[in-house]
């Protein structure tokens, strides 16, 4: 069975791929809006970890709408949720038997409710799987420590291909690089460098 996994090149989505590969033919799929070439980081990581890779070109208008929400709210949660929902819809419309992401039980954003998952499945005749939904961050970190080599650091220093990178780029273009700190709290990101 063919499965498309939304992929950033970070620890959560890489761990999700490793958990699913026994049951599915996993393709790592990075959603992007054409704002930057950050998707290439995920492609490089996919090659490193040994999975096929595809790009998922999403509607740039959704990224601009997400930035407007972030600016109105003063924080990124609703904007990132909008982008994730759009990416899942686009992925579900592809020729996969199942789709997945790396969302954890304790993620604040993005999240996928049971109703949203069921709607995706019903409308697109696809299975939605969240293999990390039963794991909290500390459990994920222990599994990652056992299997993956990871580089971690502040968002602006780690090469990655998540939604946030392109949204940050749009905000920097509109308001200047200093404005990013007004909307995005300091937090660390990860990039996988090897599977052991």
C-alpha positions in Angstrom: 0.0 0.0 0.0 1.3 3.4 -0.9 1.5 6.1 1.8 2.3 9.8 1.5 3.8 11.3 4.7 4.0 15.1 5.1 7.7 15.6 5.7 9.8 18.4 7.0 13.1 16.6 7.5 12.8 16.9 11.3 12.7 14.2 13.9 9.0 13.8 14.3 8.2 13.2 10.6 11.3 11.0 10.2 10.3 8.9 13.2 6.8 8.6 11.7 8.3 7.3 8.5 10.3 4.7 10.3 7.3 3.5 12.3 5.2 3.2 9.1 7.7 1.6 6.7 7.0 -2.0 7.9 3.4 -1.7 6.7 3.5 0.8 3.8 5.5 1.9 0.9 6.3 5.3 2.3 7.0 8.4 0.2 8.1 11.5 2.0 6.2 14.5 0.7 7.1 18.1 1.5 4.5 20.8 1.1 5.7 24.1 -0.1 4.3 27.3 -1.6 7.1 28.3 -3.9 8.2 31.1 -1.6 11.6 29.7 -0.8 13.6 26.6 -1.8 13.6 25.2 1.8 11.9 22.1 0.4 15.3 21.0 -0.8 16.4 20.4 2.8 13.7 17.8 3.2 14.7 16.2 -0.1 18.3 15.9 1.1 17.2 14.4 4.4 14.9 12.0 2.6 17.9 10.8 0.6 19.9 10.4 3.7 17.3 8.3 5.5 16.5 6.3 2.4 13.0 7.1 1.4 11.5 8.3 -1.9 10.7 12.0 -2.0 8.1 14.2 -3.7 7.2 17.9 -3.5 3.7 19.0 -3.0 3.1 22.4 -4.5 0.4 24.2 -2.5 -1.6 27.3 -3.2 0.5 30.4 -2.3 -2.7 32.2 -1.5 -3.1 29.9 1.5 0.3 30.9 2.8 -0.6 34.6 2.4 -3.9 34.0 4.2 -2.0 32.2 7.0 0.4 35.2 7.4 -2.6 37.5 7.7 -4.0 35.3 10.4 -0.7 35.3 12.2 -0.4 39.1 12.0 -4.0 39.5 13.2 -3.6 37.0 16.1 -0.1 38.1 17.0 0.9 34.4 17.2 1.4 31.6 14.7 -1.0 28.9 15.8 -4.1 29.5 13.6 -1.9 30.3 10.5 0.1 27.1 10.8 -3.1 25.1 11.4 -4.6 26.6 8.2 -1.5 25.6 6.2 -1.4 22.1 7.6 -5.1 21.5 6.9 -4.5 22.7 3.3 -1.4 20.5 2.9 -3.4 17.4 4.1 -6.2 18.1 1.7 -3.7 18.5 -1.2 -1.9 15.3 -0.2 -5.2 13.4 0.1 -6.1 14.3 -3.4 -3.0 12.5 -4.7 -2.8 8.8 -5.6 -2.0 7.4 -2.2 -3.9 4.6 -0.3 -3.0 6.4 2.9 -1.6 9.7 4.1 0.1 10.6 7.4 1.9 13.3 9.3 4.2 13.5 12.3 1.8 15.1 14.7 2.3 14.1 18.4 -0.3 13.7 21.2 0.9 16.9 22.9 1.3 19.1 19.9 -0.4 22.4 20.2 -0.2 23.0 16.4 -0.8 21.5 14.0 -3.5 19.1 15.2 -6.0 16.9 13.4 -9.3 16.2 15.2 -11.1 12.9 14.8 -13.8 14.7 12.8 -11.2 16.2 10.4 -9.5 12.9 9.9 -12.8 11.2 9.2 -13.8 13.9 6.8 -10.5 13.6 4.9 -10.9 9.8 4.7 -14.5 10.0 3.5 -14.1 12.7 0.9 -10.8 11.4 -0.6 -11.2 7.6 0.0 -7.9 7.5 1.7 -6.7 6.4 5.2 -5.3 9.2 7.5 -2.7 7.9 9.9 -1.0 9.8 12.7 1.5 7.2 14.0 2.9 9.5 16.8 -0.6 10.6 18.1 -0.2 8.3 21.1 3.3 9.6 21.9 4.2 12.6 24.0 7.3 14.6 23.4 9.5 12.8 25.9 8.6 9.4 24.5 9.4 10.7 20.9 12.7 12.1 22.1 13.7 8.8 23.6 12.9 6.9 20.4 14.7 9.6 18.4 17.7 9.3 20.6 17.9 5.6 20.0 17.6 5.7 16.2 18.4 9.1 14.7 21.2 11.6 14.6 19.7 15.1 14.9 20.9 18.6 14.7 18.8 20.9 17.0 18.8 24.7 17.5 16.8 27.9 17.2 14.4 28.0 14.2 16.4 30.7 12.3 19.5 28.5 12.5 18.3 25.1 11.4 17.8 24.1 7.8 14.4 22.6 7.5 11.4 22.4 5.2 8.4 23.0 7.5 5.6 25.5 6.9 7.0 28.0 9.4 10.1 28.7 7.3 8.1 30.0 4.3 5.6 31.9 6.6 8.6 33.6 8.3 10.0 34.5 4.9 6.7 36.2 3.9 6.5 38.1 7.2 10.2 39.3 6.8 9.4 40.4 3.2 6.4 42.4 4.4 7.6 43.8 7.7 11.3 43.2 7.8 13.3 40.4 9.5 12.9 41.8 13.0 9.1 41.4 12.9 9.4 37.6 12.9 10.2 37.7 16.6 6.9 39.6 17.3 4.9 36.6 16.0 7.0 33.5 16.5 8.1 32.6 20.0 11.7 31.3 20.4 11.8 27.6 20.0 14.1 24.9 18.7 13.7 23.0 15.5 15.4 19.7 14.4 17.0 18.4 11.3 17.8 14.7 10.9 21.3 13.9 9.7 21.3 10.1 9.9 19.4 6.9 10.8 21.3 4.4 12.9 
